[in-house]
Amino acid sequence: MHSQPFLEPLLVVLIVMSALAVSWSVHETRRLTSQAQQLQGEHDRLQTEWGQLLLEHSTWGSYARVEQMARQQLGMTLPKPEQTVLVNP
């Protein structure tokens, strides 16, 4: 019976520590879940931006655009058949 006076305070301390650990665990889980949601939103935004950049890249590099710029800005034209020379290897 002598160990019982020490057992009760020990149990109370262990219960309080367990409650604090549960509380911290819940808080940490909520924080990490929130952070994961923010990162998922950022991932989605970056994926959308990447798609837009790919579309822009293909638009700027399209053959029609290059030909249009060559004609308008550089004054280039397709050579006439008589201006074409065929070189045999």
PDB file with one MODEL, atoms N, CA, C and O in Angstrom:
MODEL        1
ATOM      1  N   MET A   1       0.800  -1.194   0.000  1.00  0.00           N
ATOM      2  CA  MET A   1       0.000   0.000   0.000  1.00  0.00           C
ATOM      3  C   MET A   1       0.844   1.259   0.000  1.00  0.00           C
ATOM      4  O   MET A   1       0.337   2.350  -0.263  1.00  0.00           O
ATOM      5  N   HIS A   2       2.119   1.117   0.291  1.00  0.00           N
ATOM      6  CA  HIS A   2       2.962   2.303   0.361  1.00  0.00           C
ATOM      7  C   HIS A   2       3.245   2.887  -1.012  1.00  0.00           C
ATOM      8  O   HIS A   2       3.539   4.079  -1.106  1.00  0.00           O
ATOM      9  N   SER A   3       3.173   2.112  -2.070  1.00  0.00           N
ATOM     10  CA  SER A   3       3.492   2.622  -3.405  1.00  0.00           C
ATOM     11  C   SER A   3       2.333   3.396  -4.016  1.00  0.00           C
ATOM     12  O   SER A   3       2.525   4.112  -4.999  1.00  0.00           O
ATOM     13  N   GLN A   4       1.142   3.270  -3.458  1.00  0.00           N
ATOM     14  CA  GLN A   4      -0.025   3.934  -4.027  1.00  0.00           C
ATOM     15  C   GLN A   4       0.062   5.462  -3.953  1.00  0.00           C
ATOM     16  O   GLN A   4      -0.361   6.103  -4.915  1.00  0.00           O
ATOM     17  N   PRO A   5       0.559   6.081  -2.923  1.00  0.00           N
ATOM     18  CA  PRO A   5       0.652   7.557  -2.914  1.00  0.00           C
ATOM     19  C   PRO A   5       1.546   8.087  -4.033  1.00  0.00           C
ATOM     20  O   PRO A   5       1.334   9.202  -4.511  1.00  0.00           O
ATOM     21  N   PHE A   6       2.532   7.315  -4.453  1.00  0.00           N
ATOM     22  CA  PHE A   6       3.402   7.769  -5.542  1.00  0.00           C
ATOM     23  C   PHE A   6       2.822   7.425  -6.906  1.00  0.00           C
ATOM     24  O   PHE A   6       3.147   8.062  -7.907  1.00  0.00           O
ATOM     25  N   LEU A   7       1.972   6.425  -6.939  1.00  0.00           N
ATOM     26  CA  LEU A   7       1.407   5.966  -8.195  1.00  0.00           C
ATOM     27  C   LEU A   7       0.397   6.976  -8.770  1.00  0.00           C
ATOM     28  O   LEU A   7       0.397   7.238  -9.973  1.00  0.00           O
ATOM     29  N   GLU A   8      -0.437   7.523  -7.928  1.00  0.00           N
ATOM     30  CA  GLU A   8      -1.457   8.467  -8.393  1.00  0.00           C
ATOM     31  C   GLU A   8      -0.845   9.722  -9.030  1.00  0.00           C
ATOM     32  O   GLU A   8      -1.244  10.084 -10.137  1.00  0.00           O
ATOM     33  N   PRO A   9       0.098  10.391  -8.380  1.00  0.00           N
ATOM     34  CA  PRO A   9       0.705  11.560  -9.040  1.00  0.00           C
ATOM     35  C   PRO A   9       1.416  11.189 -10.345  1.00  0.00           C
ATOM     36  O   PRO A   9       1.403  11.953 -11.310  1.00  0.00           O
ATOM     37  N   LEU A  10       2.026  10.023 -10.358  1.00  0.00           N
ATOM     38  CA  LEU A  10       2.698   9.571 -11.570  1.00  0.00           C
ATOM     39  C   LEU A  10       1.690   9.377 -12.704  1.00  0.00           C
ATOM     40  O   LEU A  10       1.938   9.791 -13.836  1.00  0.00           O
ATOM     41  N   LEU A  11       0.574   8.759 -12.404  1.00  0.00           N
ATOM     42  CA  LEU A  11      -0.478   8.562 -13.396  1.00  0.00           C
ATOM     43  C   LEU A  11      -1.042   9.904 -13.887  1.00  0.00           C
ATOM     44  O   LEU A  11      -1.305  10.072 -15.078  1.00  0.00           O
ATOM     45  N   VAL A  12      -1.221  10.836 -12.982  1.00  0.00           N
ATOM     46  CA  VAL A  12      -1.720  12.165 -13.364  1.00  0.00           C
ATOM     47  C   VAL A  12      -0.727  12.849 -14.297  1.00  0.00           C
ATOM     48  O   VAL A  12      -1.124  13.449 -15.295  1.00  0.00           O
ATOM     49  N   VAL A  13       0.543  12.762 -13.983  1.00  0.00           N
ATOM     50  CA  VAL A  13       1.571  13.365 -14.837  1.00  0.00           C
ATOM     51  C   VAL A  13       1.572  12.705 -16.201  1.00  0.00           C
ATOM     52  O   VAL A  13       1.661  13.388 -17.221  1.00  0.00           O
ATOM     53  N   LEU A  14       1.472  11.378 -16.232  1.00  0.00           N
ATOM     54  CA  LEU A  14       1.452  10.669 -17.507  1.00  0.00           C
ATOM     55  C   LEU A  14       0.210  11.020 -18.326  1.00  0.00           C
ATOM     56  O   LEU A  14       0.304  11.159 -19.545  1.00  0.00           O
ATOM     57  N   ILE A  15      -0.923  11.164 -17.699  1.00  0.00           N
ATOM     58  CA  ILE A  15      -2.155  11.539 -18.402  1.00  0.00           C
ATOM     59  C   ILE A  15      -2.035  12.948 -18.966  1.00  0.00           C
ATOM     60  O   ILE A  15      -2.438  13.198 -20.102  1.00  0.00           O
ATOM     61  N   VAL A  16      -1.491  13.858 -18.189  1.00  0.00           N
ATOM     62  CA  VAL A  16      -1.306  15.232 -18.670  1.00  0.00           C
ATOM     63  C   VAL A  16      -0.330  15.255 -19.845  1.00  0.00           C
ATOM     64  O   VAL A  16      -0.563  15.945 -20.837  1.00  0.00           O
ATOM     65  N   MET A  17       0.751  14.505 -19.731  1.00  0.00           N
ATOM     66  CA  MET A  17       1.717  14.447 -20.830  1.00  0.00           C
ATOM     67  C   MET A  17       1.073  13.851 -22.086  1.00  0.00           C
ATOM     68  O   MET A  17       1.315  14.320 -23.198  1.00  0.00           O
ATOM     69  N   SER A  18       0.263  12.827 -21.901  1.00  0.00           N
ATOM     70  CA  SER A  18      -0.429  12.212 -23.030  1.00  0.00           C
ATOM     71  C   SER A  18      -1.397  13.202 -23.673  1.00  0.00           C
ATOM     72  O   SER A  18      -1.475  13.285 -24.898  1.00  0.00           O
ATOM     73  N   ALA A  19      -2.122  13.942 -22.865  1.00  0.00           N
ATOM     74  CA  ALA A  19      -3.056  14.939 -23.393  1.00  0.00           C
ATOM     75  C   ALA A  19      -2.316  16.032 -24.161  1.00  0.00           C
ATOM     76  O   ALA A  19      -2.769  16.472 -25.218  1.00  0.00           O
ATOM     77  N   LEU A  20      -1.178  16.465 -23.624  1.00  0.00           N
ATOM     78  CA  LEU A  20      -0.382  17.476 -24.316  1.00  0.00           C
ATOM     79  C   LEU A  20       0.153  16.934 -25.647  1.00  0.00           C
ATOM     80  O   LEU A  20       0.186  17.655 -26.644  1.00  0.00           O
ATOM     81  N   ALA A  21       0.562  15.689 -25.661  1.00  0.00           N
ATOM     82  CA  ALA A  21       1.069  15.067 -26.880  1.00  0.00           C
ATOM     83  C   ALA A  21      -0.039  14.957 -27.933  1.00  0.00           C
ATOM     84  O   ALA A  21       0.206  15.199 -29.115  1.00  0.00           O
ATOM     85  N   VAL A  22      -1.226  14.602 -27.520  1.00  0.00           N
ATOM     86  CA  VAL A  22      -2.364  14.526 -28.448  1.00  0.00           C
ATOM     87  C   VAL A  22      -2.683  15.913 -28.989  1.00  0.00           C
ATOM     88  O   VAL A  22      -2.910  16.084 -30.187  1.00  0.00           O
ATOM     89  N   SER A  23      -2.700  16.884 -28.114  1.00  0.00           N
ATOM     90  CA  SER A  23      -2.984  18.258 -28.535  1.00  0.00           C
ATOM     91  C   SER A  23      -1.947  18.745 -29.546  1.00  0.00           C
ATOM     92  O   SER A  23      -2.300  19.335 -30.568  1.00  0.00           O
ATOM     93  N   TRP A  24      -0.687  18.502 -29.265  1.00  0.00           N
ATOM     94  CA  TRP A  24       0.376  18.905 -30.190  1.00  0.00           C
ATOM     95  C   TRP A  24       0.251  18.168 -31.518  1.00  0.00           C
ATOM     96  O   TRP A  24       0.439  18.758 -32.582  1.00  0.00           O
ATOM     97  N   SER A  25      -0.064  16.887 -31.453  1.00  0.00           N
ATOM     98  CA  SER A  25      -0.208  16.076 -32.659  1.00  0.00           C
ATOM     99  C   SER A  25      -1.351  16.599 -33.535  1.00  0.00           C
ATOM    100  O   SER A  25      -1.205  16.680 -34.755  1.00  0.00           O
ATOM    101  N   VAL A  26      -2.462  16.947 -32.937  1.00  0.00           N
ATOM    102  CA  VAL A  26      -3.605  17.504 -33.688  1.00  0.00           C
ATOM    103  C   VAL A  26      -3.209  18.837 -34.312  1.00  0.00           C
ATOM    104  O   VAL A  26      -3.501  19.090 -35.481  1.00  0.00           O
ATOM    105  N   HIS A  27      -2.553  19.678 -33.544  1.00  0.00           N
ATOM    106  CA  HIS A  27      -2.119  20.981 -34.061  1.00  0.00           C
ATOM    107  C   HIS A  27      -1.160  20.796 -35.247  1.00  0.00           C
ATOM    108  O   HIS A  27      -1.302  21.457 -36.275  1.00  0.00           O
ATOM    109  N   GLU A  28      -0.205  19.913 -35.097  1.00  0.00           N
ATOM    110  CA  GLU A  28       0.794  19.682 -36.153  1.00  0.00           C
ATOM    111  C   GLU A  28       0.132  19.101 -37.403  1.00  0.00           C
ATOM    112  O   GLU A  28       0.489  19.463 -38.524  1.00  0.00           O
ATOM    113  N   THR A  29      -0.827  18.206 -37.207  1.00  0.00           N
ATOM    114  CA  THR A  29      -1.553  17.630 -38.344  1.00  0.00           C
ATOM    115  C   THR A  29      -2.316  18.707 -39.094  1.00  0.00           C
ATOM    116  O   THR A  29      -2.289  18.737 -40.324  1.00  0.00           O
ATOM    117  N   ARG A  30      -2.985  19.578 -38.389  1.00  0.00           N
ATOM    118  CA  ARG A  30      -3.722  20.680 -39.037  1.00  0.00           C
ATOM    119  C   ARG A  30      -2.774  21.617 -39.780  1.00  0.00           C
ATOM    120  O   ARG A  30      -3.068  22.054 -40.893  1.00  0.00           O
ATOM    121  N   ARG A  31      -1.648  21.919 -39.165  1.00  0.00           N
ATOM    122  CA  ARG A  31      -0.675  22.807 -39.807  1.00  0.00           C
ATOM    123  C   ARG A  31      -0.132  22.182 -41.089  1.00  0.00           C
ATOM    124  O   ARG A  31      -0.037  22.850 -42.118  1.00  0.00           O
ATOM    125  N   LEU A  32       0.220  20.908 -41.023  1.00  0.00           N
ATOM    126  CA  LEU A  32       0.770  20.237 -42.205  1.00  0.00           C
ATOM    127  C   LEU A  32      -0.285  20.058 -43.296  1.00  0.00           C
ATOM    128  O   LEU A  32       0.031  20.149 -44.482  1.00  0.00           O
ATOM    129  N   THR A  33      -1.521  19.807 -42.910  1.00  0.00           N
ATOM    130  CA  THR A  33      -2.599  19.696 -43.889  1.00  0.00           C
ATOM    131  C   THR A  33      -2.809  21.028 -44.594  1.00  0.00           C
ATOM    132  O   THR A  33      -2.982  21.071 -45.812  1.00  0.00           O
ATOM    133  N   SER A  34      -2.794  22.099 -43.837  1.00  0.00           N
ATOM    134  CA  SER A  34      -2.932  23.431 -44.429  1.00  0.00           C
ATOM    135  C   SER A  34      -1.778  23.726 -45.383  1.00  0.00           C
ATOM    136  O   SER A  34      -1.986  24.252 -46.476  1.00  0.00           O
ATOM    137  N   GLN A  35      -0.582  23.388 -44.968  1.00  0.00           N
ATOM    138  CA  GLN A  35       0.589  23.608 -45.815  1.00  0.00           C
ATOM    139  C   GLN A  35       0.506  22.762 -47.086  1.00  0.00           C
ATOM    140  O   GLN A  35       0.868  23.232 -48.164  1.00  0.00           O
ATOM    141  N   ALA A  36       0.040  21.540 -46.970  1.00  0.00           N
ATOM    142  CA  ALA A  36      -0.102  20.662 -48.139  1.00  0.00           C
ATOM    143  C   ALA A  36      -1.127  21.239 -49.113  1.00  0.00           C
ATOM    144  O   ALA A  36      -0.927  21.182 -50.326  1.00  0.00           O
ATOM    145  N   GLN A  37      -2.215  21.788 -48.597  1.00  0.00           N
ATOM    146  CA  GLN A  37      -3.235  22.394 -49.458  1.00  0.00           C
ATOM    147  C   GLN A  37      -2.675  23.624 -50.171  1.00  0.00           C
ATOM    148  O   GLN A  37      -2.950  23.832 -51.352  1.00  0.00           O
ATOM    149  N   GLN A  38      -1.904  24.430 -49.471  1.00  0.00           N
ATOM    150  CA  GLN A  38      -1.288  25.602 -50.094  1.00  0.00           C
ATOM    151  C   GLN A  38      -0.321  25.179 -51.190  1.00  0.00           C
ATOM    152  O   GLN A  38      -0.303  25.772 -52.268  1.00  0.00           O
ATOM    153  N   LEU A  39       0.474  24.165 -50.922  1.00  0.00           N
ATOM    154  CA  LEU A  39       1.428  23.683 -51.923  1.00  0.00           C
ATOM    155  C   LEU A  39       0.706  23.076 -53.125  1.00  0.00           C
ATOM    156  O   LEU A  39       1.169  23.221 -54.257  1.00  0.00           O
ATOM    157  N   GLN A  40      -0.414  22.403 -52.899  1.00  0.00           N
ATOM    158  CA  GLN A  40      -1.188  21.852 -54.005  1.00  0.00           C
ATOM    159  C   GLN A  40      -1.747  22.980 -54.868  1.00  0.00           C
ATOM    160  O   GLN A  40      -1.756  22.882 -56.095  1.00  0.00           O
ATOM    161  N   GLY A  41      -2.211  24.048 -54.227  1.00  0.00           N
ATOM    162  CA  GLY A  41      -2.691  25.216 -54.975  1.00  0.00           C
ATOM    163  C   GLY A  41      -1.577  25.843 -55.796  1.00  0.00           C
ATOM    164  O   GLY A  41      -1.791  26.223 -56.948  1.00  0.00           O
ATOM    165  N   GLU A  42      -0.405  25.952 -55.220  1.00  0.00           N
ATOM    166  CA  GLU A  42       0.751  26.499 -55.935  1.00  0.00           C
ATOM    167  C   GLU A  42       1.136  25.584 -57.101  1.00  0.00           C
ATOM    168  O   GLU A  42       1.479  26.061 -58.182  1.00  0.00           O
ATOM    169  N   HIS A  43       1.078  24.280 -56.877  1.00  0.00           N
ATOM    170  CA  HIS A  43       1.373  23.312 -57.943  1.00  0.00           C
ATOM    171  C   HIS A  43       0.395  23.487 -59.100  1.00  0.00           C
ATOM    172  O   HIS A  43       0.800  23.509 -60.263  1.00  0.00           O
ATOM    173  N   ASP A  44      -0.882  23.610 -58.783  1.00  0.00           N
ATOM    174  CA  ASP A  44      -1.900  23.791 -59.833  1.00  0.00           C
ATOM    175  C   ASP A  44      -1.660  25.091 -60.606  1.00  0.00           C
ATOM    176  O   ASP A  44      -1.769  25.123 -61.832  1.00  0.00           O
ATOM    177  N   ARG A  45      -1.334  26.159 -59.876  1.00  0.00           N
ATOM    178  CA  ARG A  45      -1.073  27.451 -60.528  1.00  0.00           C
ATOM    179  C   ARG A  45       0.131  27.353 -61.456  1.00  0.00           C
ATOM    180  O   ARG A  45       0.105  27.869 -62.574  1.00  0.00           O
ATOM    181  N   LEU A  46       1.189  26.689 -60.988  1.00  0.00           N
ATOM    182  CA  LEU A  46       2.392  26.547 -61.810  1.00  0.00           C
ATOM    183  C   LEU A  46       2.141  25.650 -63.022  1.00  0.00           C
ATOM    184  O   LEU A  46       2.691  25.892 -64.096  1.00  0.00           O
ATOM    185  N   GLN A  47       1.318  24.622 -62.857  1.00  0.00           N
ATOM    186  CA  GLN A  47       0.978  23.766 -63.991  1.00  0.00           C
ATOM    187  C   GLN A  47       0.228  24.567 -65.061  1.00  0.00           C
ATOM    188  O   GLN A  47       0.486  24.406 -66.254  1.00  0.00           O
ATOM    189  N   THR A  48      -0.693  25.422 -64.635  1.00  0.00           N
ATOM    190  CA  THR A  48      -1.434  26.268 -65.567  1.00  0.00           C
ATOM    191  C   THR A  48      -0.487  27.230 -66.277  1.00  0.00           C
ATOM    192  O   THR A  48      -0.566  27.404 -67.494  1.00  0.00           O
ATOM    193  N   GLU A  49       0.400  27.848 -65.519  1.00  0.00           N
ATOM    194  CA  GLU A  49       1.367  28.774 -66.110  1.00  0.00           C
ATOM    195  C   GLU A  49       2.280  28.047 -67.094  1.00  0.00           C
ATOM    196  O   GLU A  49       2.597  28.588 -68.154  1.00  0.00           O
ATOM    197  N   TRP A  50       2.704  26.838 -66.761  1.00  0.00           N
ATOM    198  CA  TRP A  50       3.560  26.051 -67.647  1.00  0.00           C
ATOM    199  C   TRP A  50       2.839  25.764 -68.965  1.00  0.00           C
ATOM    200  O   TRP A  50       3.433  25.881 -70.037  1.00  0.00           O
ATOM    201  N   GLY A  51       1.574  25.394 -68.885  1.00  0.00           N
ATOM    202  CA  GLY A  51       0.784  25.151 -70.089  1.00  0.00           C
ATOM    203  C   GLY A  51       0.673  26.395 -70.951  1.00  0.00           C
ATOM    204  O   GLY A  51       0.775  26.320 -72.176  1.00  0.00           O
ATOM    205  N   GLN A  52       0.464  27.534 -70.317  1.00  0.00           N
ATOM    206  CA  GLN A  52       0.382  28.797 -71.056  1.00  0.00           C
ATOM    207  C   GLN A  52       1.715  29.135 -71.716  1.00  0.00           C
ATOM    208  O   GLN A  52       1.752  29.617 -72.848  1.00  0.00           O
ATOM    209  N   LEU A  53       2.799  28.882 -71.004  1.00  0.00           N
ATOM    210  CA  LEU A  53       4.124  29.154 -71.584  1.00  0.00           C
ATOM    211  C   LEU A  53       4.430  28.232 -72.763  1.00  0.00           C
ATOM    212  O   LEU A  53       5.030  28.662 -73.748  1.00  0.00           O
ATOM    213  N   LEU A  54       4.021  26.971 -72.667  1.00  0.00           N
ATOM    214  CA  LEU A  54       4.212  26.057 -73.790  1.00  0.00           C
ATOM    215  C   LEU A  54       3.418  26.511 -75.003  1.00  0.00           C
ATOM    216  O   LEU A  54       3.910  26.460 -76.130  1.00  0.00           O
ATOM    217  N   LEU A  55       2.190  26.954 -74.769  1.00  0.00           N
ATOM    218  CA  LEU A  55       1.357  27.447 -75.865  1.00  0.00           C
ATOM    219  C   LEU A  55       1.979  28.697 -76.484  1.00  0.00           C
ATOM    220  O   LEU A  55       2.028  28.834 -77.707  1.00  0.00           O
ATOM    221  N   GLU A  56       2.451  29.600 -75.637  1.00  0.00           N
ATOM    222  CA  GLU A  56       3.098  30.819 -76.133  1.00  0.00           C
ATOM    223  C   GLU A  56       4.356  30.475 -76.919  1.00  0.00           C
ATOM    224  O   GLU A  56       4.616  31.066 -77.968  1.00  0.00           O
ATOM    225  N   HIS A  57       5.126  29.538 -76.425  1.00  0.00           N
ATOM    226  CA  HIS A  57       6.352  29.120 -77.107  1.00  0.00           C
ATOM    227  C   HIS A  57       6.040  28.563 -78.491  1.00  0.00           C
ATOM    228  O   HIS A  57       6.711  28.898 -79.467  1.00  0.00           O
ATOM    229  N   SER A  58       5.028  27.719 -78.571  1.00  0.00           N
ATOM    230  CA  SER A  58       4.686  27.140 -79.870  1.00  0.00           C
ATOM    231  C   SER A  58       4.140  28.204 -80.813  1.00  0.00           C
ATOM    232  O   SER A  58       4.338  28.118 -82.025  1.00  0.00           O
ATOM    233  N   THR A  59       3.455  29.205 -80.269  1.00  0.00           N
ATOM    234  CA  THR A  59       2.922  30.284 -81.111  1.00  0.00           C
ATOM    235  C   THR A  59       4.058  31.135 -81.670  1.00  0.00           C
ATOM    236  O   THR A  59       4.079  31.446 -82.861  1.00  0.00           O
ATOM    237  N   TRP A  60       4.997  31.508 -80.811  1.00  0.00           N
ATOM    238  CA  TRP A  60       6.098  32.364 -81.249  1.00  0.00           C
ATOM    239  C   TRP A  60       7.021  31.638 -82.220  1.00  0.00           C
ATOM    240  O   TRP A  60       7.659  32.279 -83.056  1.00  0.00           O
ATOM    241  N   GLY A  61       7.103  30.333 -82.127  1.00  0.00           N
ATOM    242  CA  GLY A  61       8.026  29.592 -82.972  1.00  0.00           C
ATOM    243  C   GLY A  61       7.370  28.917 -84.164  1.00  0.00           C
ATOM    244  O   GLY A  61       8.020  28.147 -84.871  1.00  0.00           O
ATOM    245  N   SER A  62       6.086  29.195 -84.400  1.00  0.00           N
ATOM    246  CA  SER A  62       5.404  28.514 -85.500  1.00  0.00           C
ATOM    247  C   SER A  62       5.971  28.982 -86.845  1.00  0.00           C
ATOM    248  O   SER A  62       6.433  30.115 -86.979  1.00  0.00           O
ATOM    249  N   TYR A  63       5.924  28.094 -87.827  1.00  0.00           N
ATOM    250  CA  TYR A  63       6.458  28.406 -89.154  1.00  0.00           C
ATOM    251  C   TYR A  63       5.723  29.588 -89.772  1.00  0.00           C
ATOM    252  O   TYR A  63       6.345  30.438 -90.409  1.00  0.00           O
ATOM    253  N   ALA A  64       4.420  29.651 -89.594  1.00  0.00           N
ATOM    254  CA  ALA A  64       3.642  30.755 -90.167  1.00  0.00           C
ATOM    255  C   ALA A  64       4.098  32.092 -89.586  1.00  0.00           C
ATOM    256  O   ALA A  64       4.214  33.080 -90.311  1.00  0.00           O
ATOM    257  N   ARG A  65       4.353  32.120 -88.297  1.00  0.00           N
ATOM    258  CA  ARG A  65       4.794  33.381 -87.660  1.00  0.00           C
ATOM    259  C   ARG A  65       6.191  33.753 -88.141  1.00  0.00           C
ATOM    260  O   ARG A  65       6.455  34.920 -88.430  1.00  0.00           O
ATOM    261  N   VAL A  66       7.088  32.772 -88.229  1.00  0.00           N
ATOM    262  CA  VAL A  66       8.448  33.053 -88.696  1.00  0.00           C
ATOM    263  C   VAL A  66       8.407  33.566 -90.137  1.00  0.00           C
ATOM    264  O   VAL A  66       9.107  34.518 -90.482  1.00  0.00           O
ATOM    265  N   GLU A  67       7.582  32.931 -90.974  1.00  0.00           N
ATOM    266  CA  GLU A  67       7.477  33.379 -92.363  1.00  0.00           C
ATOM    267  C   GLU A  67       6.895  34.788 -92.442  1.00  0.00           C
ATOM    268  O   GLU A  67       7.361  35.608 -93.232  1.00  0.00           O
ATOM    269  N   GLN A  68       5.889  35.068 -91.637  1.00  0.00           N
ATOM    270  CA  GLN A  68       5.279  36.396 -91.612  1.00  0.00           C
ATOM    271  C   GLN A  68       6.307  37.448 -91.199  1.00  0.00           C
ATOM    272  O   GLN A  68       6.389  38.508 -91.820  1.00  0.00           O
ATOM    273  N   MET A  69       7.080  37.170 -90.171  1.00  0.00           N
ATOM    274  CA  MET A  69       8.083  38.129 -89.716  1.00  0.00           C
ATOM    275  C   MET A  69       9.182  38.298 -90.768  1.00  0.00           C
ATOM    276  O   MET A  69       9.674  39.408 -90.974  1.00  0.00           O
ATOM    277  N   ALA A  70       9.570  37.200 -91.437  1.00  0.00           N
ATOM    278  CA  ALA A  70      10.598  37.286 -92.476  1.00  0.00           C
ATOM    279  C   ALA A  70      10.122  38.177 -93.613  1.00  0.00           C
ATOM    280  O   ALA A  70      10.896  38.966 -94.156  1.00  0.00           O
ATOM    281  N   ARG A  71       8.858  38.054 -93.969  1.00  0.00           N
ATOM    282  CA  ARG A  71       8.309  38.886 -95.061  1.00  0.00           C
ATOM    283  C   ARG A  71       8.174  40.346 -94.634  1.00  0.00           C
ATOM    284  O   ARG A  71       8.598  41.248 -95.355  1.00  0.00           O
ATOM    285  N   GLN A  72       7.585  40.575 -93.466  1.00  0.00           N
ATOM    286  CA  GLN A  72       7.279  41.936 -93.036  1.00  0.00           C
ATOM    287  C   GLN A  72       8.510  42.701 -92.556  1.00  0.00           C
ATOM    288  O   GLN A  72       8.734  43.835 -92.981  1.00  0.00           O
ATOM    289  N   GLN A  73       9.296  42.110 -91.693  1.00  0.00           N
ATOM    290  CA  GLN A  73      10.393  42.847 -91.069  1.00  0.00           C
ATOM    291  C   GLN A  73      11.685  42.791 -91.873  1.00  0.00           C
ATOM    292  O   GLN A  73      12.474  43.736 -91.855  1.00  0.00           O
ATOM    293  N   LEU A  74      11.903  41.681 -92.581  1.00  0.00           N
ATOM    294  CA  LEU A  74      13.158  41.537 -93.310  1.00  0.00           C
ATOM    295  C   LEU A  74      12.987  41.672 -94.818  1.00  0.00           C
ATOM    296  O   LEU A  74      13.969  41.679 -95.561  1.00  0.00           O
ATOM    297  N   GLY A  75      11.741  41.780 -95.269  1.00  0.00           N
ATOM    298  CA  GLY A  75      11.488  41.925 -96.696  1.00  0.00           C
ATOM    299  C   GLY A  75      11.872  40.684 -97.499  1.00  0.00           C
ATOM    300  O   GLY A  75      12.186  40.799 -98.684  1.00  0.00           O
ATOM    301  N   MET A  76      11.854  39.516 -96.889  1.00  0.00           N
ATOM    302  CA  MET A  76      12.249  38.294 -97.575  1.00  0.00           C
ATOM    303  C   MET A  76      11.067  37.743 -98.381  1.00  0.00           C
ATOM    304  O   MET A  76       9.910  37.920 -97.998  1.00  0.00           O
ATOM    305  N   THR A  77      11.365  37.086 -99.482  1.00  0.00           N
ATOM    306  CA  THR A  77      10.342  36.444-100.303  1.00  0.00           C
ATOM    307  C   THR A  77      10.861  35.072-100.725  1.00  0.00           C
ATOM    308  O   THR A  77      12.056  34.788-100.631  1.00  0.00           O
ATOM    309  N   LEU A  78       9.946  34.231-101.190  1.00  0.00           N
ATOM    310  CA  LEU A  78      10.349  32.937-101.728  1.00  0.00           C
ATOM    311  C   LEU A  78      11.043  33.167-103.066  1.00  0.00           C
ATOM    312  O   LEU A  78      10.586  34.010-103.837  1.00  0.00           O
ATOM    313  N   PRO A  79      12.111  32.467-103.373  1.00  0.00           N
ATOM    314  CA  PRO A  79      12.788  32.650-104.656  1.00  0.00           C
ATOM    315  C   PRO A  79      11.914  32.123-105.808  1.00  0.00           C
ATOM    316  O   PRO A  79      11.149  31.171-105.653  1.00  0.00           O
ATOM    317  N   LYS A  80      12.060  32.776-106.956  1.00  0.00           N
ATOM    318  CA  LYS A  80      11.346  32.331-108.147  1.00  0.00           C
ATOM    319  C   LYS A  80      12.043  31.079-108.675  1.00  0.00           C
ATOM    320  O   LYS A  80      13.222  30.856-108.400  1.00  0.00           O
ATOM    321  N   PRO A  81      11.309  30.263-109.434  1.00  0.00           N
ATOM    322  CA  PRO A  81      11.932  29.021-109.942  1.00  0.00           C
ATOM    323  C   PRO A  81      13.220  29.273-110.700  1.00  0.00           C
ATOM    324  O   PRO A  81      14.143  28.463-110.604  1.00  0.00           O
ATOM    325  N   GLU A  82      13.325  30.369-111.456  1.00  0.00           N
ATOM    326  CA  GLU A  82      14.562  30.637-112.204  1.00  0.00           C
ATOM    327  C   GLU A  82      15.712  31.056-111.308  1.00  0.00           C
ATOM    328  O   GLU A  82      16.868  31.045-111.731  1.00  0.00           O
ATOM    329  N   GLN A  83      15.402  31.428-110.067  1.00  0.00           N
ATOM    330  CA  GLN A  83      16.464  31.816-109.124  1.00  0.00           C
ATOM    331  C   GLN A  83      16.964  30.606-108.316  1.00  0.00           C
ATOM    332  O   GLN A  83      17.931  30.716-107.562  1.00  0.00           O
ATOM    333  N   THR A  84      16.309  29.471-108.477  1.00  0.00           N
ATOM    334  CA  THR A  84      16.667  28.276-107.703  1.00  0.00           C
ATOM    335  C   THR A  84      17.740  27.494-108.472  1.00  0.00           C
ATOM    336  O   THR A  84      17.617  27.255-109.674  1.00  0.00           O
ATOM    337  N   VAL A  85      18.788  27.106-107.750  1.00  0.00           N
ATOM    338  CA  VAL A  85      19.866  26.318-108.329  1.00  0.00           C
ATOM    339  C   VAL A  85      19.907  24.977-107.618  1.00  0.00           C
ATOM    340  O   VAL A  85      19.926  24.920-106.389  1.00  0.00           O
ATOM    341  N   LEU A  86      19.920  23.898-108.393  1.00  0.00           N
ATOM    342  CA  LEU A  86      19.974  22.562-107.829  1.00  0.00           C
ATOM    343  C   LEU A  86      21.416  22.088-107.873  1.00  0.00           C
ATOM    344  O   LEU A  86      22.036  22.098-108.937  1.00  0.00           O
ATOM    345  N   VAL A  87      21.953  21.680-106.753  1.00  0.00           N
ATOM    346  CA  VAL A  87      23.336  21.236-106.669  1.00  0.00           C
ATOM    347  C   VAL A  87      23.300  19.725-106.421  1.00  0.00           C
ATOM    348  O   VAL A  87      22.675  19.252-105.471  1.00  0.00           O
ATOM    349  N   ASN A  88      23.977  18.986-107.289  1.00  0.00           N
ATOM    350  CA  ASN A  88      24.069  17.537-107.121  1.00  0.00           C
ATOM    351  C   ASN A  88      25.316  17.195-106.329  1.00  0.00           C
ATOM    352  O   ASN A  88      26.365  17.808-106.530  1.00  0.00           O
ATOM    353  N   PRO A  89      25.219  16.241-105.448  1.00  0.00           N
ATOM    354  CA  PRO A  89      26.390  15.885-104.645  1.00  0.00           C
ATOM    355  C   PRO A  89      27.432  15.130-105.448  1.00  0.00           C
ATOM    356  O   PRO A  89      28.477  14.760-104.912  1.00  0.00           O
TER     357      PRO A  89
ENDMDL
END
